[in-house]
Amino acid sequence: MNKIRISMISLVLGLAAVTAAWGAESVMNLISNGEAVQKEVVDTKAAMDAAEQKNKDLAAEGNKLTSDQKSLVASVAAWNKENDDLKARIADNQTNCSPDKKLNQDQYNACKAQIAELNTDIAKVNADNADLNKKNKDLNERIPKYNNDIKGIKGEVDSSYASYNAALKKEAAWLDQARTQMSSSAFASYGKKAGCPDVNKNAKTPEAMIKMSSDVIECLKKVSAG
């Protein structure tokens, strides 16, 4: 009888050892899967945030392009008027100050002053023309890039949102697995010692679920470390 009882005790100890090993392995798998899901959530959220920011930046760029275009059109119109006025003044000067005119000294000096003023204004109009051409070139380079980017932004935002949403669903499923394991009576004492969060508490927002998952992973690591 004694031998039979000893044999039975050994058998129970053997089963207990197998159960403990299975539990540790299960916790390790849960941690590994949780970290993978958490990384996917973080990465897809970063991609979604980047797509949303790009969308906002493109909206701002579209408004800026419209404003710059209107400003350039107005500046070109003003330059054309200034240039036409300058051409008329040059024509008047050439008529009134031509070599065939018999100018007295005062008239000659006045014509000479006019020419100096016209040359200054010509230099200004030419400089303004170069500046306007530069602005026009810059605008013409920005518009095609904007048009190309704006075509794909909706799909980019929608795709990034779908990926993030899918990752959140994976995380919710992982949390369900964690709840099952952590709610078991076998886990209770380990969880209490490690200061594990209340996994049955409802996470009402994605941010709350992400934080809970992170807290659960840290708790499981403490349990695993003993």
Secondary structure, 3 states (H helix, E strand, C coil): CHHHHHHHHHHHHHHHHHHHHHHHHHHHHHHHHHHHHHHHHHHHHHHHHHHHHHHHHHHHHHHHHHHHHHHHHHHHHHHHHHHHHHHHHHHHHHHHCCCCCCCCHHHHHHHHHHHHHHHHHHHHHHHHHHHHHHHHHHHHHHHHHHHHHHHHHHHHHHHHHHHHHHHHHHHHHHHHHHHHHHCCHHHHHHHHHHCCCCCCCCCCCHHHHHHHHHHHHHHHHHHHHC
